Amino acid sequence: MLGIGLDNSDGHRRITRGERFSVVGGSEETHDKMTETLIKTFEELKHRGKDLNDTDPRELAEILHKTTPR
């Protein structure tokens, strides 16, 4: 999975890589939220015994919504 943040105004280049995801760009807050969301999403998939490639897009959208920090 790939997260791309477009709200960076401080000129800092942010890149975070996980085993199955990368997060690029964004403000510090946005970048941190995207990273947290993707980490929790993969934890939830593991908890459900699912792989990203075998997950229905609607189920993945539900998981992403559930794991996105408010």
Residue pairs with C-beta under 8 A, 6 or more apart in sequence:
1 20
1 21
1 22
1 38
1 41
1 52
2 21
2 22
2 23
2 24
3 21
3 22
3 23
3 24
3 26
3 34
3 35
3 37
3 38
4 23
4 24
4 25
4 26
5 14
5 23
5 24
5 25
5 26
5 27
5 30
5 31
5 34
6 25
6 26
7 26
7 27
7 30
8 14
8 25
8 26
8 27
8 30
9 27
10 27
10 28
12 28
13 25
14 23
14 24
14 25
14 26
14 28
14 31
15 22
15 23
15 24
16 22
16 23
16 31
16 35
17 23
18 35
18 38
18 39
18 42
19 42
20 42
20 52
21 38
21 42
23 31
23 34
23 35
23 38
25 31
26 34
33 68
33 69
36 67
36 69
37 64
37 67
37 68
37 69
40 67
41 60
41 63
41 64
41 67
42 52
44 63
44 66
44 67
45 51
45 52
45 55
45 63
50 59
52 60
55 63
